[in-house]
């Protein structure tokens, strides 16, 4: 059995996504491989490396 993992950027109007392409099913590992960032207040939201620079100022007091 193969597990498919797809992670979508949670930034508004962003449609980027990454998937495991048959590699790891570890979400955190996939995020690190693609240089995406977790929301520092919760692990529920993820941001692509294109959106994160625009959003990180919103989290500066929480990092």
Secondary structure, 3 states (H helix, E strand, C coil): CCCCCEEECCCCCCCCEEECCCCCCCHHHHHHHCCCEECCCCCCCEECCCCHHHHHHHHHHHC
